[in-house]
Amino acid sequence: MGSEDEDKKVEAEKAKVEEDVEPKEEEEEEEEENDKEGGEEEAAKKKKKKKKKKKKKKSASASNGGAAKGIPSKKPHGRLLGENSFTDSYIALGQTDPPSIPVCNLFTEGSFPIGEIQEHPLESNAFRTTSAELRARERMQENLYDKIRHASEVHRQVRKYAQSIAKPGIKLTDLCEQIEETNRKLVREDGLTRGIGFPTGCSLNHVAAHYTPNPGDDTVLQYDDVMKIDFGTQIDGRIIDSAWTVAFNPRYDPLLQAVKDATNAGIKAIGIDVRLCDVGEAIQEVMESYEVELDGQVYPVKCIRNLNGHSIGPYQIHAGKSVPIVKGGDETKMEEDEIYAIETFGTTGRGYIVEDLECSHYMKNFHAPHVPLRLPRSKKLLAHINRTFGTLAFCRRWLERPDGGSTAVNGNDGKAQQEKYMGALKNLCDVGIVQAYPPLVDVKGCYTAQYEHTCILRPTCKEIVSRGDDY
């Protein structure tokens, strides 16, 4: 009898404890609120409130479309990128690694990161920083600025991924295809509305620009190579053009530093009413103050004098104005609301490039003449170019993709894949509708480097929209 009573008492105690004890998670949150005086009804109400709050939080993060935020930890393989630069820095924004979530899902409209802000040079521009009228004019352009900042953030995240995979041993074709595929995902490619600005350049050593692998090119990146990665992103035709140099051997550091500093000097010099020739002079002064020692011989770093920065227009990568990188050029002045790609090229060679090697880059002329075409293949290829690329640059690799360069426009069933098109492409070039852009090379055996940023000359300041913590 005694033991039975004892058992009943234990059972009653257990029941009482089970009634009073909350689940562990709730207990931690409501420890201070649920005291004895509150009673069971009050506790139940508070429980419901907590659950509602949790649901709200959960749905907010889900609607944002991002992944769980993490702490960046991976360093780039290349040299002279920012000390605090991590190749997976985008995970702090809720991006996946490797990146796959469209950038528009990580930010609300109007909240894309603002680039680096600098004041315009010249005393005549001093009033711009405080002018209420100019600030009002900027507010009218916010929609345009937001598109450009959106494209810039895509570029930053794509290039961070590129910095994680650009290492000795990778095939250049694989490198370019991975960069371009990531670009398409993050910008949420939609034909001419959103997509890639131009083919990914990965020019090596004495090749300064306009090289991307053609189909069948098995070139592999080596430890002693100096590679310029130059790619673009566009939204509604607003192109972000930015480039940096990848090197693994520390002996090239002075060359990279010279070009990086020269680009920053050019950015500092630009502004409303600044003469283009003055920008070139500022660039050359910095660039040619450096020298680099290779294999016991000292080489002065020279500007490649026939390569320039350029203005950018809607769907027009070269919009008419050229920004020289040596003194003594055009005295034309920069104007309000213009967009410029400020790029500089340094070399250990002669400082002058020529067109050479097999061509990979092509672009329909912005002011292409109307020419009657006789060849059916030429007509078919031109229709494909108009539909898929418009006046944006393209390459042969894209023509041979199953989607012909754009899944959004052509689908992915293989019908848009171009075959036996070289004769038609040559015909379009010969009649002036399409322009070929062969690789630009300095003397063989030398090394060239490039850095580039896109800048807006806003009424109150200049904004370096493509600036990141990497360069």
Salt bridges, closest charged atoms under 4 A:
GLU22 OE1 - LYS47 NZ 3.10
GLU25 OE2 - LYS54 NZ 2.77
GLU29 OE2 - LYS54 NZ 3.61
GLU42 OE2 - LYS46 NZ 3.74
ASP97 OD2 - LYS74 NZ 2.71
GLU116 OE1 - ARG467 NE 2.55
GLU133 OE2 - ARG137 NH2 3.37
GLU138 OE1 - ARG458 NH2 2.94
GLU142 OE1 - ARG149 NH1 3.42
GLU153 OE1 - ARG156 NE 3.05
GLU180 OE1 - ARG397 NH1 2.93
GLU181 OE1 - ARG184 NH1 3.60
GLU181 OE1 - ARG401 NH1 3.61
ASP218 OD1 - LYS171 NZ 3.14
ASP236 OD2 - LYS147 NZ 2.92
ASP241 OD2 - HIS310 NE2 3.27
ASP253 OD2 - ARG79 NH2 2.75
ASP278 OD1 - ARG275 NH2 3.08
ASP295 OD1 - ARG251 NH1 3.05
GLU331 OE1 - ARG275 NH1 3.82
GLU335 OE2 - LYS321 NZ 3.23
GLU336 OE1 - ARG128 NH1 3.01
GLU336 OE2 - ARG137 NH1 2.56
GLU338 OE2 - LYS321 NZ 2.86
GLU343 OE2 - HIS310 NE2 3.19
GLU358 OE2 - ARG396 NH1 3.50
ASP403 OD2 - ARG401 NH2 2.77
ASP430 OD2 - LYS426 NZ 2.94
ASP442 OD1 - ARG350 NE 3.41
GLU452 OE2 - HIS310 NE2 3.85
GLU463 OE1 - ARG149 NH2 2.91
GLU463 OE1 - ARG458 NH1 2.73
ASP469 OD1 - LYS160 NZ 2.82
ASP470 OD2 - ARG159 NE 2.77
